């Protein structure tokens, strides 16, 4: 990937707002994925977006409000965030508020770093995220295969619930879902979970999901007879 990760951080004074870090982890994953679909510029490691309250800037006067910094291949933006005002929103409005702010901050970082490719990618990602209704679930790996002269597609999806992430196997025929099964779940914000699945193969009438060797539930196997009815 050209951009390793976009990360959202929330802070009120000395307190790290871990619950908000968790709540908007999915949005940061969505922005990371969409940026990488369209970004053609130089390598960027981490883009850190800080959402900080007035209390934070009062406690850390060295921080410059609404400013961007460049650290080698890392970018960081010190944004503002009114936790009291924000807490009055419903879930959908909170998602949109953070998405809009992240878009503005990422765009400002792109301009300050004179990265036109990043500017274009940020605008694309923002609009594409809205089209997806800010749903961060995504297809991770897939396999198209023939069985009894019929074409099928098997895919692993990474999905986000309120307080956990999970993976599921989906099998489709001509775009119609015929099978779905949850494979594993973990706590929200476990970044390793996003990269444990590597490929799906078909062997001896079994679908086999392969990935990291030190993951307990891998390889995961499903007999075709249990998937295709």
C-alpha positions, 0 to 999 in steps of 0.5 A, a space after each residue: 500500500 502507498 499509505 500505511 494507515 490513517 489513524 484518528 486520535 481523540 483527547 480531552 486535556 490529559 485524557 485519551 478518549 479511548 472509547 472514541 478511538 474505538 468508535 471511529 476506528 472503522 472510519 479510519 480503516 475506510 479512509 485508508 482503504 479508499 485513499 490507497 485505491 486512488 493514491 499515486 504519489 510517494 510513499 506515506 507511512 502514517 497519517 495521524 489526525 488528532 481531534 483535540 478539545 480546548 482543554 487539550 490545547 490549554 494543557 499542552 500550549 506547545 501544540 498549535 491548533 489547526 496545524 499540520 506537521 510533516 515528520 519524514 514519511 509521516 503526516 500529522 494534523 492537530 485538529 479541534 473537537 468540541 466533545 460537549 457539542 459532539 455528544 448531542 449528535 446521534 450515531 449517524 451525525 457523529 459519523 458524518 461529522 468526523 468524516 467531514 472533519 477528517 476530509 478537511 484535515 487530510 486535504 490541508 495536510 496534502 496542501 501543506 506537503 505540496 502533494 497534489 496526488 494526495 489532494 486528489 485521493 482525499 477528494 475521491 475518498 471523501 465522496 466515495 465514502 459518502 456513496 458507501 454510506 460510511 459503512 467500513 465493511 470490505 472484501 478482503 480476499 476472493 476466489 472465483 471457481 467453477 463447480 459443476 460447470 457453474 461459476 461461483 465466487 468465494 470471498 472473505 469480508 472484514 466487518 465492523 460492529 459497535 464494539 468488535 470486528 469480525 470476518 465472514 465467508 460469503 459464497 455467491 453465484 451470479 451475484 446472488 449470495 448463497 452462503 454466509 458464515 462468520 469465521 472469527 471476531 476480535 476486539 475493535 482496533 486490533 489492526 493485525 486482524 485486517 491483514 491475517 487473511 491472504 488467499 482462498 484456494 479450492 482443494 479436494 472439494 474444500 474451500 480453504 482460507 489461508 493466512 497467517 500461520 500463528 492464527 488459531 482459526 487458520 487455515 479455515 476449511 469448508 466442504 463445498 457440499 456444505 456451501 453449495 446446496 
